[in-house]
Amino acid sequence: MTSASPLILLSDDDKSIRLVASKALANAGFQVKTAETLEGLMALIDHHDASVLVSDVVYPDGDALDVLPQIKISRPDLNIIMMSARSTLLTAVKAQEGEVFAYLPKPFPLEALVETVTAALAASPKLAANPPVAAEDALGDGDQSQIVGTSPAMQDIFRSMARLVPTDLSVMITGESGTGKEVVARALHDLGRRRDGPFVALNMAAIPRDLIESELFGHEKGAFTGADRRLDGRFAQAKTGTLFLDEIGDMPPDAQTRLLRVLQDGGYTRVGGREVIRSDARIIAATHQSLPELIQKGQFREDLYYRLNVVPLNLPPLRERPDDIPDLVRHFMARAAGEGLSPKSIAPDAMALLKSSPWPGNVRELENLIRRVLVLVDDGVITSKHLSSLLASGGEHTPGGEIADADNLSEAAALHIERFFASHNGNLPAPGLYGRILEEVERPLITATLQATGGNQIKAAEVLGLNRNTLRKKIQLLGISPTVSRFKRRP
C-alpha cells in the first residue's frame, strides 16, 4: 500500500463488522480510518479528507440518517455508502433522500462492499444545487409498515421505490395476485411529493367493462341510460394526487384509447361531454397479466403500454422469498392483536410449515391464514397441527376439528363466535367484527363453490347468485388463488 492509496472512512458500532470490513478494504488496497459512534463519525469527517464514507445507520448516540443533510452541506464531495440491518423501505427512502451513493442492506458479501466503494471512488462528486431536504420532513405521515421483507428480492424493491419516490414518473407494477401491488402503489404516493393529494384506486377487473370509461372520466347527465346527473370520474377525484389503475390488462379497447389521450395531452372529456378537463394526477398501473402477450394478441395497445411502463417494478411471489415469512407472520399477528384478536405465539414447526408452503395467493393468502387461525385456535401457541388442515384445504375447515361436530353451519358459527367473545375475557373486540366474521364465511364458501365448478367462475357466480365481476373482486380481496379451485372437482 502506498501513501497515495485512497482513504476510506468506515464507521459502525459493531466491532466485528468494523474488523472484517476494514480488512476487506485494506486487502483491496485502500487506507481505512474507523469510528464506532456517531460523534466519532463526525470527527472522522472533520479531520480527514476522504472521498468515500461507509457508515452504519443506527448508533447508540444517534441515527446517521439524521445528520446526512449536515454532512452533504459541509462535504458535498463525499460519496456516502450506508449499510444497515434495519432494511426497511423507510430506511432506503431516507438514504435516497439524503443523497447517498449506495445503500447496502446487511448482511452483504464483502465483495459487494469493495465493488461499491470502488464505484464510489470512480464516480464524479455529486454536488447538490440546493441543500438537501431533511429526510424526516420529506417522508410525510404515511405508515409503510405493511411492506415487510429483508430478503435480497425485497431489498431490490425498496431501493427501486426509494429512487421513484421523489419523481412523478409513471410506474407499472407487475406481479402475481396477492403480492402487494396496491400496497406498493400507496407507499409511492404516501412518501412522494403528491402525498398531500388524494390516492384514488380503480380495479379494472371489478368494474363492468361498459362502465369503465364513466368511472375513469365521469359522465354528463343523459350520456347513457341511467345517467340522471353529471358525475365526476376517478381522474377528477385524484386531482393532483395519484390515480392507481389496478388490473390494467382488463381495460377495454375504447377506454385504453381515451387513457392514452390523457397521458399524451393531459386532458380528457366526460362521457357525453365536450369540455376538456386538465388532469395533473400521477398514474401508477398494475397487473398480474403479461401485457406484452396481450399486445401480441391485439388486446392491449402497445403505445399505451410504453406510456404506462416508464418504470417497471416487478414484485416477487412469496414462494421466492420464504425467509421473509417469519417477519410477515409477526407483522400480521401484531396487526391482528391491535384489532382485538387474542395474541398468540407460533411454534417452530408451524413456522417451518409456513416457509415450505407454495402460497399461490402470496402475501394476501398468508395474511388471511394468520387472521383465520388466530380466530379459530383456542390454544396460546399455534402449531403445525393447527395449520396443516387449513393449508391442505384452502382454509375451509376449522383447525383440529374443534367445531366440526356441530350439527349444522349455524351451530358451528354460533360455537365459534361464542368462543371468540370468551377469549376476550369480557372485553369487547375491536370495531369491524361484522366484516371480519363475514370474511371467514365468504372465503370457504367461494373456495368450495369454485372447486365444485372445476374453477369455472361463470358457473360459480351463477351458483352463488353473484355478478361475475363481483365474484372476481372477492376472489382477489380474499386471497383465493384462481388456480387452487382447479386442483380437484368435488363429487
ABEGO torsion letter per residue (X at the ends): XBAABBBBBBBBABAAAAAAAAAAAAAAGBBBBBBABAAAAAAAAAABBBABBBBBABBAAEBAAAAAAAAAAABAABBBBBBBABBBAAAAAAAAAAGBABBBBOBBBAAAAAAAAAAAAABBBBBBABBBBBAAAAAEABBAAABBEABAAAAAAAAAAAAAAABABBBBBBEBBGAGAAAAAAAAAAABAAAABBBBBBBAAABBAAAAAAAAAEBBBGABBGBABBBBBAAAAAEABBBBBBGAAABBAAAAAAAAAAAAAGBBBBBGBABBBBBABBBBBBBABBAAAAAAAGABBAAAAAAAAABBBBBBBAAABAAAAAAAAAAAAAAAAAAGBBBBBBBAAAAAAAAABAGAAEAAAAAAAAAAAAAABABABBBAAAAAAAAAAGGABBBGGAAAABABAAAAAAAAAAAAAAAAGGBBBBBGAAAAAAAAAAAAAAAAAAAAAGGBAAAAAAAAGBBAAAAAAAAAAAGBBAAAAAABBBX
